[in-house]
Amino acid sequence: MAEAPLTRITLLVRIKNADDVEAWVEFAKLYGPVVYGFARKRGLQDADAADVVQDVLRSVARNADRMDYDPNRGTFRGWLYTVARNKIYNFLTATKRRARGTGDVNSQERLESIADPDDDADHQWEVEYQRTISAKAMDRIRHEFQPNTWQAFWGTAVEGKNATEVGAELNLSAGAVYVAKSRVLARLRVEVQELIAEADALGR
């Protein structure tokens, strides 16, 4: 199976070179949505979440040349989570301070309703990380399957339809739909685990 360009740990090695635009574009496409989704779950508005993504990417850029494989120092994934959580915390703290300074009661009430940055953050990060990685994995493996096989998987696993309904749409038996779904899910699990392992392998 041919690998998509910049899909393996080489991506995290290549971003050490600030001039490698292709690597940075791919990195932003992979990890930007993770940070953005996490920021939104923490209660940030669209524009503010986008600003946090940019802040996090700048932090990665500043530290990229020091990224070396050392499992004893933790994982890139864990480091990225810490950076994102701290950026969000700093943003919320600064915003609350400004709101108090201006006496804007509505802004203060809105900010008070946002979840504490440390409350359930680990779980939210993990959910967003898994969702984004799964989407990336699906994008990578889709070409490995016949259209009917992929549609059987998509209809049952993603859209939540039953096998009989999907089978009727694709002119397949319910049994064939189950087999197709199982084949794609098995391959998807492998790809997701590879993506996670390769990102985690880059120690901090």
C-alpha positions as CSV (number, residue, x, y, z in Angstrom):
1,M,0.0,0.0,0.0
2,A,1.4,3.4,-1.0
3,E,1.6,5.9,1.8
4,A,0.2,9.4,1.4
5,P,2.9,12.1,1.4
6,L,4.0,13.3,4.8
7,T,1.7,10.9,6.7
8,R,4.2,9.3,8.9
9,I,6.6,10.4,11.6
10,T,8.6,12.1,8.9
11,L,6.1,14.9,9.1
12,L,7.0,15.7,12.7
13,V,10.7,15.5,11.7
14,R,10.3,17.7,8.7
15,I,8.6,20.6,10.6
16,K,11.9,21.1,12.3
17,N,12.8,22.9,9.0
18,A,10.8,26.2,9.1
19,D,11.2,26.5,5.3
20,D,9.4,23.2,4.6
21,V,6.1,24.8,3.7
22,E,4.5,21.5,2.6
23,A,5.2,19.9,5.9
24,W,3.8,22.8,7.8
25,V,0.6,22.9,5.7
26,E,0.1,19.2,6.3
27,F,0.8,19.6,10.0
28,A,-1.7,22.4,10.3
29,K,-4.3,20.3,8.4
30,L,-3.8,17.4,10.8
31,Y,-3.5,19.1,14.2
32,G,-5.2,22.5,13.6
33,P,-8.7,20.9,13.8
34,V,-7.8,19.1,17.0
35,V,-6.9,22.3,18.7
36,Y,-9.8,24.2,17.2
37,G,-12.3,21.7,18.3
38,F,-10.9,21.5,21.8
39,A,-11.0,25.3,22.1
40,R,-14.6,25.4,21.0
41,K,-15.5,22.7,23.5
42,R,-13.9,24.8,26.2
43,G,-16.4,27.6,25.3
44,L,-14.4,29.8,22.9
45,Q,-16.1,31.5,20.0
46,D,-15.1,30.7,16.4
47,A,-12.7,33.6,16.0
48,D,-11.2,33.2,19.4
49,A,-10.7,29.4,18.8
50,A,-9.0,30.2,15.5
51,D,-6.6,32.6,17.3
52,V,-5.7,29.9,19.8
53,V,-4.9,27.6,16.9
54,Q,-2.5,30.2,15.5
55,D,-0.9,30.7,19.0
56,V,-0.4,26.9,19.4
57,L,1.1,26.6,15.9
58,R,3.5,29.4,16.7
59,S,4.5,27.6,19.8
60,V,5.2,24.4,17.8
61,A,7.2,26.4,15.3
62,R,9.3,28.0,18.1
63,N,10.0,24.6,19.6
64,A,10.1,22.4,16.5
65,D,13.9,22.3,16.3
66,R,14.1,20.7,19.8
67,M,11.7,17.9,19.0
68,D,13.6,14.6,19.3
69,Y,12.5,11.1,19.9
70,D,12.8,10.3,23.6
71,P,9.9,8.2,25.0
72,N,11.2,9.0,28.5
73,R,10.3,12.7,28.0
74,G,6.6,12.1,27.1
75,T,4.8,12.4,23.8
76,F,4.2,15.1,21.3
77,R,0.5,14.5,21.7
78,G,0.8,15.2,25.4
79,W,2.9,18.3,24.9
80,L,0.5,19.7,22.3
81,Y,-2.4,19.2,24.7
82,T,-0.5,21.1,27.4
83,V,0.3,23.9,25.1
84,A,-3.4,24.1,23.9
85,R,-4.8,24.0,27.4
86,N,-2.4,26.7,28.6
87,K,-3.2,29.0,25.6
88,I,-6.9,28.6,26.3
89,Y,-6.4,29.3,30.0
90,N,-4.4,32.4,29.3
91,F,-7.0,33.6,26.8
92,L,-9.8,33.2,29.2
93,T,-7.9,34.8,32.1
94,A,-7.0,37.8,30.0
95,T,-10.6,38.1,28.7
96,K,-12.1,37.9,32.2
97,R,-9.7,40.6,33.4
98,R,-10.7,42.9,30.5
99,A,-14.4,42.3,31.2
100,R,-14.1,43.2,34.8
101,G,-12.1,46.3,33.9
102,T,-14.8,47.6,31.6
103,G,-17.7,46.6,33.9
104,D,-19.3,44.7,31.0
105,V,-21.8,42.6,33.0
106,N,-23.0,40.6,29.9
107,S,-19.4,39.6,29.0
108,Q,-18.6,38.6,32.6
109,E,-21.7,36.4,32.7
110,R,-20.8,34.7,29.4
111,L,-17.3,34.1,30.6
112,E,-18.4,32.7,33.9
113,S,-20.6,30.2,32.1
114,I,-17.6,28.8,30.2
115,A,-16.2,25.6,31.7
116,D,-13.1,25.9,33.9
117,P,-10.1,25.1,31.7
118,D,-9.1,22.2,33.9
119,D,-12.6,20.7,34.3
120,D,-12.9,17.6,32.2
121,A,-10.3,19.0,29.8
122,D,-8.4,15.7,29.4
123,H,-11.6,13.9,28.2
124,Q,-12.5,16.7,25.8
125,W,-9.0,16.8,24.3
126,E,-9.1,13.0,23.9
127,V,-12.5,13.0,22.2
128,E,-11.4,15.8,19.8
129,Y,-8.1,14.1,19.1
130,Q,-9.7,10.8,18.4
131,R,-12.4,12.4,16.2
132,T,-9.9,14.3,14.1
133,I,-7.4,11.4,13.8
134,S,-10.3,9.0,12.8
135,A,-11.4,11.5,10.1
136,K,-7.8,11.7,8.8
137,A,-7.5,7.9,8.8
138,M,-10.7,7.5,6.9
139,D,-9.5,9.9,4.3
140,R,-6.3,7.9,3.9
141,I,-7.8,4.5,3.5
142,R,-10.9,5.2,1.5
143,H,-9.1,4.6,-1.8
144,E,-8.3,1.0,-0.7
145,F,-11.9,-0.1,-1.0
146,Q,-14.5,-0.5,-3.7
147,P,-17.2,2.3,-3.7
148,N,-19.9,-0.2,-2.5
149,T,-17.8,-1.5,0.3
150,W,-17.0,2.1,1.5
151,Q,-20.7,3.1,1.2
152,A,-21.8,0.1,3.2
153,F,-19.4,1.1,5.9
154,W,-20.3,4.7,5.8
155,G,-24.0,4.1,5.8
156,T,-23.9,1.8,8.9
157,A,-20.9,3.1,10.9
158,V,-21.1,6.8,10.3
159,E,-24.7,7.5,9.3
160,G,-26.2,4.9,11.7
161,K,-28.5,3.2,9.3
162,N,-29.2,-0.5,9.7
163,A,-27.7,-3.1,7.4
164,T,-31.0,-3.9,5.7
165,E,-31.6,-0.3,4.7
166,V,-28.1,0.2,3.4
167,G,-28.2,-3.1,1.6
168,A,-31.4,-2.1,-0.2
169,E,-29.7,1.2,-1.3
170,L,-26.6,-0.6,-2.6
171,N,-28.3,-3.8,-3.9
172,L,-26.4,-5.9,-1.3
173,S,-27.6,-8.4,1.3
174,A,-27.5,-7.4,4.9
175,G,-24.8,-10.0,5.4
176,A,-22.6,-8.4,2.7
177,V,-23.1,-5.0,4.3
178,Y,-21.9,-6.4,7.7
179,V,-18.8,-8.0,6.0
180,A,-18.0,-4.7,4.2
181,K,-18.4,-2.7,7.4
182,S,-16.2,-5.1,9.4
183,R,-13.4,-5.0,6.7
184,V,-13.3,-1.2,6.7
185,L,-13.4,-1.0,10.5
186,A,-10.6,-3.4,10.9
187,R,-8.4,-1.5,8.5
188,L,-9.5,1.8,10.1
189,R,-8.4,0.7,13.5
190,V,-5.0,-0.2,12.3
191,E,-4.6,3.2,10.6
192,V,-5.8,5.1,13.6
193,Q,-3.4,3.3,15.9
194,E,-0.5,3.9,13.5
195,L,-1.3,7.6,13.3
196,I,-1.5,7.9,17.1
197,A,1.6,5.8,17.7
198,E,3.6,7.8,15.2
199,A,2.6,11.1,16.7
200,D,3.2,9.9,20.2
201,A,6.6,8.6,19.3
202,L,7.9,12.1,18.9
203,G,8.9,12.8,22.5
204,R,9.1,16.1,24.3
